[in-house]
């Protein structure tokens, strides 16, 4: 599980190949002292940034650094720590710390390390219990939307009013808590514990999200519900993407979201429409940087979600948009301006690079860790005829993967020239193995 040579990607499209290579470099350059830091301008560990990046990519590409990062932030503490922000403060106004569970599960899938799973499950269980004690209204969890912790991400009446923001119930934060329950149930089952309490809590929360935040007339979820029970007239990109990816949305809802949540020409914005007061590009970016800007890690989740639902055109558009943004600067930036695509915020942002890697690994190649197997469900848009990913490390094996053709249906799948109708590679293998997939 130590350091491994980075994977390389050849798609026959220079922009995509360069975007992949740049993402691999940015991730490697984000390691400091054996852990991941958030970015060039954010040279410290953030629970949120690290956990999303680990889930998107780095558990697969850097499992040792990923597990060390999460152990480092939680230590012997009882719960995943909550990041703080200048405009609204920390817990209980920001409440998305359960995102640590998402990164931890990705680490377990990449390593199969039951000791790590046992440790992280304890932290997640304590985090969910804290949230139940301190920030629930009996149905939804209160708190700022995940990562949208600045004035620019909210109407002017919330500016510098962390307590007021903390009284809202945001889509993304509730979807993260739902995911926390789902993953706690899976971990409990693997560790010989009773998963039912977590499964029941997940079902109740999913029902509350769909009863209170789903907007059937608009075909997507509302950004948040305020303290008076009124829903926002805007949508947030991350929350809708995660609801589709993680099954909070049913099939009909997912199809509606993928139809009605429309990206800008440079990619999916973090919210839409923008708030007029925060629209000017001011000197200090915290007064605009969450106002309908394009964040690559959100794009990564949106593309991944679209691919898992077979929405090839939506996936293809977001993949192309992020590859184009990647070409605008020497490194991936924190966010990009929706009108021009200009890079903004911190350079060499970890989770931004991870967003592109996710769309290649989990979208184009369709990697899907599934217990003791690594399954493949490629989603290859028209225009790609041959994909090759070399040196992909997974547990104790290294894969050389070639995908020919396009589409979403696998015509043939072979592991070391032996057909496998299950389209899977046993995770217990070791050494170098070749996977050949033909699509139609």
C-alpha positions as a Markdown table, in Angstrom:
| # | Residue | x | y | z |
|---|---|---|---|---|
| 1 | Unk | 0.0 | 0.0 | 0.0 |
| 2 | Unk | 3.0 | 2.3 | -0.2 |
| 3 | Unk | 4.0 | 4.7 | -3.0 |
| 4 | Unk | 3.2 | 3.5 | -6.5 |
| 5 | Unk | 4.0 | 4.8 | -9.9 |
| 6 | Unk | 1.2 | 7.1 | -11.2 |
| 7 | Unk | -1.2 | 5.8 | -13.8 |
| 8 | Unk | -1.1 | 7.2 | -17.3 |
| 9 | Unk | -4.1 | 7.8 | -19.7 |
| 10 | Unk | -4.3 | 7.8 | -23.5 |
| 11 | Unk | -7.7 | 8.6 | -25.0 |
| 12 | Unk | -6.5 | 9.8 | -28.4 |
| 13 | Unk | -7.6 | 13.3 | -27.5 |
| 14 | Unk | -4.7 | 15.6 | -26.4 |
| 15 | Unk | -6.9 | 17.9 | -24.2 |
| 16 | Unk | -8.2 | 15.0 | -22.2 |
| 17 | Unk | -4.8 | 13.3 | -21.9 |
| 18 | Unk | -3.2 | 16.5 | -20.8 |
| 19 | Unk | -6.0 | 17.2 | -18.3 |
| 20 | Unk | -5.4 | 13.7 | -16.8 |
| 21 | Unk | -1.7 | 14.1 | -16.6 |
| 22 | Unk | -2.1 | 17.5 | -15.0 |
| 23 | Unk | -4.5 | 16.1 | -12.4 |
| 24 | Unk | -2.1 | 13.3 | -11.5 |
| 25 | Unk | 0.7 | 15.9 | -11.0 |
| 26 | Unk | -1.5 | 18.2 | -8.9 |
| 27 | Unk | -2.6 | 15.4 | -6.6 |
| 28 | Unk | 1.0 | 14.3 | -6.1 |
| 29 | Unk | 2.1 | 17.9 | -5.5 |
| 30 | Unk | -0.6 | 18.2 | -2.8 |
| 31 | Unk | 1.2 | 15.8 | -0.5 |
| 32 | Unk | 2.9 | 17.5 | 2.4 |
| 33 | Unk | 4.3 | 15.7 | 5.4 |
| 34 | Unk | 2.6 | 12.5 | 4.3 |
| 35 | Unk | -0.9 | 14.0 | 4.1 |
| 36 | Unk | -3.0 | 15.9 | 1.6 |
| 37 | Unk | -3.3 | 19.7 | 1.9 |
| 38 | Unk | -6.1 | 21.5 | 0.2 |
| 39 | Unk | -4.3 | 23.8 | -2.3 |
| 40 | Unk | -1.5 | 26.2 | -3.0 |
| 41 | Unk | -3.2 | 29.0 | -1.1 |
| 42 | Unk | -4.6 | 26.6 | 1.5 |
| 43 | Unk | -1.5 | 24.7 | 2.7 |
| 44 | Unk | -3.3 | 22.8 | 5.5 |
| 45 | Unk | -5.5 | 19.8 | 5.8 |
| 46 | Unk | -9.3 | 20.4 | 5.5 |
| 47 | Unk | -11.6 | 17.6 | 6.5 |
| 48 | Unk | -14.1 | 18.5 | 3.7 |
| 49 | Unk | -11.6 | 19.0 | 0.9 |
| 50 | Unk | -9.6 | 15.9 | 1.8 |
| 51 | Unk | -12.6 | 13.7 | 2.2 |
| 52 | Unk | -14.2 | 14.7 | -1.1 |
| 53 | Unk | -10.9 | 14.4 | -2.9 |
| 54 | Unk | -10.3 | 10.9 | -1.4 |
| 55 | Unk | -13.7 | 9.8 | -2.5 |
| 56 | Unk | -13.3 | 11.2 | -6.0 |
| 57 | Unk | -9.8 | 9.9 | -6.7 |
| 58 | Unk | -7.1 | 9.7 | -4.1 |
| 59 | Unk | -8.2 | 6.6 | -2.2 |
| 60 | Unk | -7.5 | 4.8 | -5.5 |
| 61 | Unk | -4.3 | 6.6 | -6.5 |
| 62 | Unk | -2.8 | 7.3 | -3.1 |
| 63 | Unk | -4.3 | 5.0 | -0.5 |
| 64 | Unk | -1.5 | 5.4 | 2.1 |
| 65 | Unk | -1.6 | 9.2 | 2.0 |
| 66 | Unk | -5.4 | 9.1 | 2.1 |
| 67 | Unk | -5.7 | 6.9 | 5.1 |
| 68 | Unk | -3.0 | 8.9 | 6.9 |
| 69 | Unk | -4.8 | 12.1 | 6.2 |
| 70 | Unk | -8.1 | 10.9 | 7.7 |
| 71 | Unk | -6.4 | 9.4 | 10.7 |
| 72 | Unk | -4.5 | 12.7 | 11.2 |
| 73 | Unk | -7.6 | 14.9 | 11.2 |
| 74 | Unk | -9.6 | 12.7 | 13.5 |
| 75 | Unk | -6.9 | 11.4 | 15.7 |
| 76 | Unk | -8.4 | 9.9 | 18.9 |
| 77 | Unk | -11.3 | 12.4 | 18.7 |
| 78 | Unk | -14.8 | 11.2 | 19.1 |
| 79 | Unk | -16.2 | 12.6 | 15.8 |
| 80 | Unk | -15.0 | 13.9 | 12.5 |
| 81 | Unk | -13.8 | 17.5 | 13.1 |
| 82 | Unk | -15.8 | 20.4 | 11.6 |
| 83 | Unk | -14.0 | 22.8 | 9.3 |
| 84 | Unk | -14.5 | 26.5 | 10.2 |
| 85 | Unk | -15.2 | 29.5 | 7.9 |
| 86 | Unk | -14.6 | 33.2 | 8.4 |
| 87 | Unk | -18.2 | 34.4 | 7.5 |
| 88 | Unk | -20.3 | 31.9 | 9.4 |
| 89 | Unk | -18.0 | 30.1 | 11.9 |
| 90 | Unk | -18.0 | 26.4 | 12.7 |
| 91 | Unk | -20.1 | 23.8 | 14.4 |
| 92 | Unk | -23.2 | 24.0 | 14.8 |
| 93 | Unk | -23.5 | 26.5 | 11.9 |
| 94 | Unk | -21.4 | 24.4 | 9.6 |
| 95 | Unk | -22.4 | 20.7 | 10.0 |
| 96 | Unk | -21.0 | 18.8 | 7.1 |
| 97 | Unk | -18.1 | 17.1 | 9.0 |
| 98 | Unk | -19.8 | 13.7 | 8.4 |
| 99 | Unk | -18.2 | 13.9 | 5.0 |
| 100 | Unk | -15.3 | 12.2 | 6.7 |
| 101 | Unk | -17.3 | 9.0 | 6.5 |
| 102 | Unk | -17.4 | 9.3 | 2.7 |
| 103 | Unk | -13.6 | 9.5 | 2.4 |
| 104 | Unk | -13.1 | 6.7 | 5.0 |
| 105 | Unk | -15.4 | 4.3 | 3.0 |
| 106 | Unk | -13.4 | 5.0 | -0.2 |
| 107 | Unk | -10.2 | 4.2 | 1.7 |
| 108 | Unk | -11.7 | 0.9 | 2.9 |
| 109 | Unk | -12.8 | 0.0 | -0.6 |
| 110 | Unk | -9.4 | 0.8 | -2.0 |
| 111 | Unk | -7.4 | -1.1 | 0.7 |
| 112 | Unk | -9.7 | -3.7 | 2.3 |
| 113 | Unk | -8.2 | -2.8 | 5.6 |
| 114 | Unk | -10.7 | -3.9 | 8.3 |
| 115 | Unk | -8.7 | -2.3 | 11.1 |
| 116 | Unk | -9.1 | 1.1 | 9.4 |
| 117 | Unk | -12.8 | 0.4 | 8.8 |
| 118 | Unk | -13.3 | -0.4 | 12.5 |
| 119 | Unk | -11.6 | 2.8 | 13.5 |
| 120 | Unk | -13.4 | 5.0 | 11.0 |
| 121 | Unk | -16.8 | 3.4 | 11.8 |
| 122 | Unk | -16.4 | 4.5 | 15.4 |
| 123 | Unk | -15.7 | 8.1 | 14.3 |
| 124 | Unk | -18.6 | 8.1 | 11.9 |
| 125 | Unk | -21.0 | 6.6 | 14.5 |
| 126 | Unk | -20.0 | 9.3 | 17.0 |
| 127 | Unk | -20.5 | 12.0 | 14.3 |
| 128 | Unk | -24.0 | 10.8 | 13.5 |
| 129 | Unk | -24.9 | 10.6 | 17.2 |
| 130 | Unk | -23.6 | 14.2 | 17.7 |
| 131 | Unk | -25.6 | 15.5 | 14.8 |
| 132 | Unk | -28.7 | 13.7 | 16.2 |
| 133 | Unk | -28.3 | 15.4 | 19.6 |
| 134 | Unk | -27.4 | 18.8 | 18.4 |
| 135 | Unk | -28.5 | 19.8 | 14.9 |
| 136 | Unk | -31.7 | 17.9 | 13.9 |
| 137 | Unk | -35.2 | 19.3 | 13.8 |
| 138 | Unk | -36.6 | 15.8 | 13.9 |
| 139 | Unk | -36.6 | 15.3 | 10.2 |
| 140 | Unk | -33.7 | 17.2 | 8.6 |
| 141 | Unk | -30.3 | 18.3 | 9.8 |
| 142 | Unk | -29.6 | 22.0 | 10.2 |
| 143 | Unk | -26.5 | 23.7 | 8.9 |
| 144 | Unk | -24.8 | 25.5 | 6.0 |
| 145 | Unk | -24.6 | 23.8 | 2.7 |
| 146 | Unk | -21.4 | 21.8 | 2.3 |
| 147 | Unk | -18.5 | 24.0 | 1.3 |
| 148 | Unk | -20.8 | 27.0 | 0.6 |
| 149 | Unk | -19.7 | 28.8 | 3.8 |
| 150 | Unk | -19.4 | 32.4 | 2.6 |
| 151 | Unk | -21.7 | 35.4 | 2.2 |
| 152 | Unk | -21.6 | 34.9 | -1.5 |
| 153 | Unk | -23.4 | 31.6 | -1.3 |
| 154 | Unk | -26.5 | 33.0 | 0.4 |
| 155 | Unk | -29.0 | 35.8 | 0.1 |
| 156 | Unk | -27.8 | 39.1 | 1.5 |
| 157 | Unk | -30.0 | 38.7 | 4.6 |
| 158 | Unk | -27.7 | 36.0 | 5.8 |
| 159 | Unk | -24.5 | 38.0 | 5.4 |
| 160 | Unk | -22.2 | 37.4 | 8.5 |
| 161 | Unk | -25.2 | 35.8 | 10.3 |
| 162 | Unk | -23.8 | 32.3 | 11.0 |
| 163 | Unk | -26.6 | 31.5 | 13.4 |
| 164 | Unk | -29.2 | 32.2 | 10.8 |
| 165 | Unk | -27.4 | 30.1 | 8.2 |
| 166 | Unk | -27.1 | 27.4 | 10.8 |
| 167 | Unk | -30.8 | 27.3 | 11.2 |
| 168 | Unk | -31.3 | 26.4 | 7.5 |
| 169 | Unk | -31.5 | 22.8 | 6.3 |
| 170 | Unk | -29.3 | 22.5 | 3.2 |
| 171 | Unk | -29.7 | 19.8 | 0.6 |
| 172 | Unk | -26.0 | 18.8 | 0.4 |
| 173 | Unk | -25.5 | 18.6 | 4.1 |
| 174 | Unk | -28.6 | 16.3 | 4.5 |
| 175 | Unk | -27.5 | 14.1 | 1.6 |
| 176 | Unk | -24.1 | 13.8 | 3.3 |
| 177 | Unk | -25.8 | 12.7 | 6.5 |
| 178 | Unk | -27.9 | 10.2 | 4.6 |
| 179 | Unk | -24.7 | 8.8 | 3.0 |
| 180 | Unk | -23.2 | 8.7 | 6.5 |
| 181 | Unk | -26.0 | 6.4 | 7.7 |
| 182 | Unk | -25.8 | 4.2 | 4.6 |
| 183 | Unk | -22.1 | 3.7 | 4.9 |
| 184 | Unk | -22.4 | 3.2 | 8.7 |
| 185 | Unk | -24.8 | 0.4 | 7.9 |
| 186 | Unk | -22.5 | -1.2 | 5.4 |
| 187 | Unk | -19.6 | -1.0 | 7.8 |
| 188 | Unk | -21.6 | -2.4 | 10.7 |
| 189 | Unk | -22.5 | -5.4 | 8.6 |
| 190 | Unk | -18.9 | -6.1 | 7.7 |
| 191 | Unk | -17.8 | -5.7 | 11.3 |
| 192 | Unk | -20.5 | -8.1 | 12.7 |
| 193 | Unk | -22.7 | -5.4 | 14.2 |
| 194 | Unk | -26.4 | -4.7 | 13.6 |
| 195 | Unk | -26.8 | -2.4 | 10.6 |
| 196 | Unk | -30.6 | -2.0 | 11.1 |
| 197 | Unk | -30.5 | 1.2 | 13.2 |
| 198 | Unk | -28.4 | 3.0 | 10.5 |
| 199 | Unk | -30.6 | 1.6 | 7.7 |
| 200 | Unk | -33.7 | 2.8 | 9.4 |
| 201 | Unk | -32.2 | 6.3 | 10.0 |
| 202 | Unk | -31.2 | 6.5 | 6.4 |
| 203 | Unk | -34.7 | 5.6 | 5.2 |
| 204 | Unk | -36.2 | 8.3 | 7.5 |
| 205 | Unk | -33.8 | 11.0 | 6.3 |
| 206 | Unk | -34.3 | 10.1 | 2.7 |
| 207 | Unk | -38.0 | 10.4 | 3.1 |
| 208 | Unk | -37.7 | 13.8 | 4.8 |
| 209 | Unk | -35.4 | 15.1 | 2.1 |
| 210 | Unk | -37.8 | 14.1 | -0.6 |
| 211 | Unk | -40.9 | 15.4 | 1.3 |
| 212 | Unk | -39.4 | 18.8 | 2.2 |
| 213 | Unk | -36.7 | 19.6 | -0.4 |
| 214 | Unk | -37.9 | 18.0 | -3.7 |
| 215 | Unk | -39.5 | 20.5 | -6.1 |
| 216 | Unk | -41.7 | 18.5 | -8.4 |
| 217 | Unk | -42.8 | 21.5 | -10.4 |
| 218 | Unk | -39.1 | 22.4 | -11.1 |
| 219 | Unk | -37.7 | 18.9 | -11.4 |
| 220 | Unk | -34.9 | 19.2 | -8.9 |
| 221 | Unk | -34.2 | 19.7 | -5.2 |
| 222 | Unk | -34.2 | 23.1 | -3.5 |
| 223 | Unk | -31.0 | 24.5 | -2.2 |
| 224 | Unk | -32.2 | 24.7 | 1.4 |
| 225 | Unk | -35.2 | 25.1 | 3.6 |
| 226 | Unk | -35.0 | 28.2 | 5.9 |
| 227 | Unk | -35.9 | 28.4 | 9.6 |
| 228 | Unk | -39.5 | 29.2 | 8.7 |
| 229 | Unk | -39.9 | 26.1 | 6.5 |
| 230 | Unk | -39.6 | 28.1 | 3.2 |
| 231 | Unk | -37.6 | 26.5 | 0.4 |
| 232 | Unk | -35.0 | 28.5 | -1.5 |
| 233 | Unk | -35.8 | 29.4 | -5.1 |
| 234 | Unk | -32.4 | 28.2 | -6.2 |
| 235 | Unk | -30.7 | 24.9 | -6.7 |
| 236 | Unk | -27.2 | 23.8 | -5.6 |
| 237 | Unk | -25.0 | 21.8 | -7.9 |
| 238 | Unk | -23.3 | 19.6 | -5.3 |
| 239 | Unk | -26.5 | 18.6 | -3.5 |
| 240 | Unk | -28.3 | 17.6 | -6.6 |
| 241 | Unk | -25.3 | 15.7 | -8.0 |
| 242 | Unk | -24.9 | 13.7 | -4.8 |
| 243 | Unk | -28.6 | 13.0 | -4.6 |
| 244 | Unk | -28.4 | 11.4 | -8.0 |
| 245 | Unk | -25.1 | 9.6 | -7.4 |
| 246 | Unk | -26.0 | 8.2 | -4.0 |
| 247 | Unk | -29.6 | 7.2 | -4.6 |
| 248 | Unk | -31.5 | 9.8 | -2.6 |
| 249 | Unk | -33.3 | 10.6 | -5.8 |
| 250 | Unk | -35.2 | 7.7 | -7.4 |
| 251 | Unk | -35.0 | 7.0 | -11.1 |
| 252 | Unk | -37.6 | 9.4 | -12.2 |
| 253 | Unk | -36.2 | 12.2 | -10.0 |
| 254 | Unk | -32.7 | 11.5 | -11.2 |
| 255 | Unk | -33.9 | 11.8 | -14.8 |
| 256 | Unk | -35.6 | 15.1 | -14.0 |
| 257 | Unk | -32.5 | 16.5 | -12.3 |
| 258 | Unk | -30.3 | 15.6 | -15.2 |
| 259 | Unk | -32.8 | 17.4 | -17.5 |
| 260 | Unk | -33.5 | 20.5 | -15.5 |
| 261 | Unk | -30.2 | 21.3 | -13.7 |
| 262 | Unk | -28.5 | 22.9 | -16.6 |
| 263 | Unk | -24.7 | 23.7 | -16.5 |
| 264 | Unk | -23.2 | 27.0 | -17.8 |
| 265 | Unk | -21.1 | 26.8 | -21.0 |
| 266 | Unk | -18.1 | 26.2 | -18.7 |
| 267 | Unk | -19.6 | 23.6 | -16.5 |
| 268 | Unk | -22.0 | 23.0 | -13.6 |
| 269 | Unk | -22.2 | 26.0 | -11.2 |
| 270 | Unk | -22.3 | 25.5 | -7.4 |
| 271 | Unk | -25.7 | 27.3 | -7.3 |
| 272 | Unk | -28.1 | 28.8 | -9.8 |
| 273 | Unk | -29.3 | 31.5 | -10.5 |
| 274 | Unk | -26.6 | 33.8 | -9.0 |
| 275 | Unk | -27.5 | 36.3 | -6.3 |
| 276 | Unk | -27.3 | 39.8 | -7.9 |
| 277 | Unk | -25.6 | 41.5 | -5.0 |
| 278 | Unk | -22.6 | 39.1 | -5.1 |
| 279 | Unk | -22.3 | 39.1 | -8.9 |
| 280 | Unk | -19.6 | 41.7 | -9.5 |
| 281 | Unk | -16.0 | 40.3 | -9.5 |
| 282 | Unk | -14.8 | 42.1 | -6.3 |
| 283 | Unk | -11.3 | 42.4 | -5.0 |
| 284 | Unk | -11.8 | 39.8 | -2.3 |
| 285 | Unk | -13.0 | 36.5 | -3.8 |
| 286 | Unk | -15.0 | 35.5 | -0.7 |
| 287 | Unk | -17.6 | 38.0 | -1.8 |
| 288 | Unk | -18.3 | 36.2 | -5.0 |
| 289 | Unk | -16.6 | 32.8 | -5.0 |
| 290 | Unk | -19.7 | 30.7 | -4.1 |
| 291 | Unk | -22.1 | 32.7 | -6.2 |
| 292 | Unk | -22.8 | 30.4 | -9.2 |
| 293 | Unk | -19.1 | 29.8 | -9.9 |
| 294 | Unk | -17.8 | 26.5 | -11.4 |
| 295 | Unk | -16.0 | 24.3 | -9.0 |
| 296 | Unk | -14.3 | 21.3 | -10.6 |
| 297 | Unk | -14.9 | 18.9 | -7.7 |
| 298 | Unk | -18.6 | 19.6 | -8.1 |
| 299 | Unk | -18.3 | 18.9 | -11.8 |
| 300 | Unk | -16.6 | 15.6 | -11.0 |
| 301 | Unk | -19.5 | 14.5 | -8.9 |
| 302 | Unk | -22.0 | 15.7 | -11.6 |
| 303 | Unk | -20.2 | 13.8 | -14.3 |
| 304 | Unk | -19.9 | 10.7 | -12.2 |
| 305 | Unk | -23.6 | 10.9 | -11.3 |
| 306 | Unk | -24.6 | 11.3 | -14.9 |
| 307 | Unk | -22.4 | 8.3 | -16.0 |
| 308 | Unk | -23.9 | 6.0 | -13.3 |
| 309 | Unk | -27.4 | 6.9 | -14.7 |
| 310 | Unk | -26.4 | 6.3 | -18.3 |
| 311 | Unk | -26.9 | 10.0 | -19.2 |
| 312 | Unk | -24.1 | 9.9 | -21.8 |
| 313 | Unk | -24.7 | 13.4 | -23.3 |
| 314 | Unk | -24.7 | 15.1 | -19.8 |
| 315 | Unk | -21.5 | 13.2 | -18.9 |
| 316 | Unk | -19.8 | 14.0 | -22.1 |
| 317 | Unk | -20.5 | 17.7 | -21.8 |
| 318 | Unk | -19.2 | 18.0 | -18.3 |
| 319 | Unk | -16.1 | 15.9 | -19.1 |
| 320 | Unk | -15.3 | 18.2 | -22.1 |
| 321 | Unk | -16.0 | 21.3 | -20.0 |
| 322 | Unk | -13.6 | 20.4 | -17.3 |
| 323 | Unk | -10.9 | 19.3 | -19.7 |
| 324 | Unk | -11.2 | 22.7 | -21.3 |
| 325 | Unk | -10.9 | 24.5 | -18.0 |
| 326 | Unk | -7.9 | 22.4 | -17.1 |
| 327 | Unk | -6.1 | 23.8 | -20.1 |
| 328 | Unk | -6.5 | 27.4 | -18.9 |
| 329 | Unk | -3.7 | 27.4 | -16.3 |
| 330 | Unk | -0.6 | 25.3 | -15.3 |
| 331 | Unk | -2.6 | 23.7 | -12.5 |
| 332 | Unk | -6.2 | 23.0 | -11.6 |
| 333 | Unk | -7.8 | 26.0 | -9.8 |
| 334 | Unk | -10.2 | 26.2 | -6.9 |
| 335 | Unk | -13.0 | 27.5 | -9.1 |
| 336 | Unk | -13.6 | 29.2 | -12.5 |
| 337 | Unk | -15.8 | 32.0 | -13.5 |
| 338 | Unk | -19.0 | 30.9 | -15.2 |
| 339 | Unk | -19.2 | 33.6 | -17.8 |
| 340 | Unk | -15.6 | 33.4 | -19.1 |
| 341 | Unk | -14.1 | 30.3 | -17.7 |
| 342 | Unk | -11.3 | 32.3 | -16.2 |
| 343 | Unk | -9.4 | 30.5 | -13.4 |
| 344 | Unk | -9.9 | 31.9 | -9.9 |
| 345 | Unk | -9.1 | 31.1 | -6.3 |
| 346 | Unk | -6.2 | 28.9 | -5.2 |
| 347 | Unk | -4.0 | 27.2 | -7.8 |
| 348 | Unk | -3.2 | 23.5 | -7.5 |
| 349 | Unk | -6.4 | 22.7 | -5.7 |
| 350 | Unk | -6.5 | 19.0 | -4.6 |
| 351 | Unk | -10.2 | 18.3 | -5.0 |
| 352 | Unk | -10.4 | 20.1 | -8.4 |
| 353 | Unk | -7.8 | 17.7 | -9.8 |
| 354 | Unk | -9.6 | 14.8 | -8.2 |
| 355 | Unk | -12.8 | 15.8 | -9.9 |
| 356 | Unk | -11.3 | 15.2 | -13.4 |
| 357 | Unk | -9.8 | 11.9 | -12.3 |
| 358 | Unk | -13.2 | 10.7 | -11.0 |
| 359 | Unk | -14.8 | 11.3 | -14.4 |
| 360 | Unk | -12.1 | 9.2 | -16.1 |
| 361 | Unk | -12.0 | 6.4 | -13.5 |
| 362 | Unk | -15.6 | 6.1 | -12.5 |
| 363 | Unk | -17.2 | 7.6 | -15.7 |
| 364 | Unk | -15.3 | 6.7 | -18.8 |
| 365 | Unk | -13.9 | 3.4 | -17.4 |
| 366 | Unk | -16.8 | 2.8 | -15.1 |
| 367 | Unk | -14.8 | 1.5 | -12.2 |
| 368 | Unk | -17.1 | 0.3 | -9.4 |
| 369 | Unk | -15.5 | -1.3 | -6.3 |
| 370 | Unk | -17.9 | -4.0 | -5.1 |
| 371 | Unk | -16.8 | -5.9 | -2.0 |
| 372 | Unk | -14.3 | -8.5 | -3.2 |
| 373 | Unk | -14.4 | -7.4 | -6.9 |
| 374 | Unk | -13.7 | -4.4 | -9.0 |
| 375 | Unk | -16.4 | -4.1 | -11.6 |
| 376 | Unk | -16.3 | -2.1 | -14.8 |
| 377 | Unk | -19.3 | -0.3 | -16.3 |
| 378 | Unk | -17.8 | 2.1 | -18.9 |
| 379 | Unk | -19.7 | 5.1 | -20.3 |
| 380 | Unk | -17.9 | 6.1 | -23.4 |
| 381 | Unk | -19.3 | 9.0 | -25.4 |
| 382 | Unk | -19.2 | 9.1 | -29.2 |
| 383 | Unk | -15.9 | 10.5 | -30.4 |
| 384 | Unk | -13.8 | 8.2 | -28.3 |
| 385 | Unk | -12.7 | 5.0 | -30.0 |
| 386 | Unk | -9.9 | 3.6 | -27.8 |
| 387 | Unk | -9.1 | 4.3 | -24.2 |
| 388 | Unk | -6.0 | 3.0 | -22.4 |
| 389 | Unk | -5.3 | 3.4 | -18.7 |
| 390 | Unk | -1.9 | 2.0 | -17.7 |
| 391 | Unk | -0.5 | 1.3 | -14.2 |
| 392 | Unk | -3.8 | 1.5 | -12.3 |
| 393 | Unk | -3.1 | 0.2 | -8.8 |
| 394 | Unk | -5.9 | -1.4 | -6.8 |
| 395 | Unk | -5.0 | -3.2 | -3.5 |
| 396 | Unk | -2.2 | -5.6 | -4.5 |
| 397 | Unk | -2.8 | -5.7 | -8.2 |
| 398 | Unk | -1.9 | -3.4 | -11.1 |
| 399 | Unk | -4.2 | -3.1 | -14.1 |
| 400 | Unk | -3.6 | -2.3 | -17.7 |
| 401 | Unk | -7.1 | -1.4 | -19.0 |
| 402 | Unk | -8.1 | -1.0 | -22.7 |
| 403 | Unk | -11.6 | 0.0 | -23.8 |
| 404 | Unk | -12.5 | 0.0 | -27.5 |
| 405 | Unk | -15.6 | 1.4 | -29.1 |
| 406 | Unk | -18.2 | 3.7 | -27.5 |
| 407 | Unk | -21.6 | 3.5 | -25.7 |
| 408 | Unk | -22.8 | 2.1 | -22.5 |
| 409 | Unk | -23.1 | -1.7 | -23.2 |
| 410 | Unk | -20.2 | -4.1 | -22.9 |
| 411 | Unk | -19.9 | -6.4 | -25.9 |
| 412 | Unk | -17.0 | -8.4 | -24.5 |
| 413 | Unk | -14.8 | -8.3 | -21.3 |
| 414 | Unk | -11.6 | -10.3 | -20.8 |
| 415 | Unk | -9.2 | -10.5 | -17.9 |
| 416 | Unk | -5.8 | -11.7 | -19.2 |
| 417 | Unk | -7.5 | -13.0 | -22.4 |
| 418 | Unk | -10.1 | -15.0 | -20.4 |
| 419 | Unk | -13.7 | -13.9 | -20.9 |
| 420 | Unk | -15.5 | -12.8 | -17.7 |
| 421 | Unk | -19.3 | -12.3 | -18.2 |
| 422 | Unk | -19.5 | -10.6 | -14.8 |
| 423 | Unk | -17.2 | -7.7 | -16.1 |
| 424 | Unk | -15.2 | -7.8 | -12.8 |
| 425 | Unk | -11.7 | -8.4 | -11.5 |
| 426 | Unk | -11.3 | -10.3 | -8.3 |
| 427 | Unk | -9.8 | -7.9 | -5.7 |
| 428 | Unk | -7.7 | -10.8 | -4.2 |
| 429 | Unk | -5.4 | -10.9 | -7.2 |
| 430 | Unk | -1.9 | -9.6 | -7.1 |
| 431 | Unk | 0.6 | -8.5 | -9.7 |
| 432 | Unk | 0.0 | -7.0 | -13.2 |
| 433 | Unk | -3.2 | -8.0 | -15.1 |
| 434 | Unk | -4.7 | -6.9 | -18.4 |
| 435 | Unk | -8.3 | -5.9 | -18.9 |
| 436 | Unk | -9.8 | -5.6 | -22.4 |
| 437 | Unk | -13.3 | -4.3 | -22.9 |
| 438 | Unk | -15.2 | -3.8 | -26.1 |
| 439 | Unk | -18.2 | -1.5 | -26.2 |
| 440 | Unk | -21.2 | -1.2 | -28.5 |
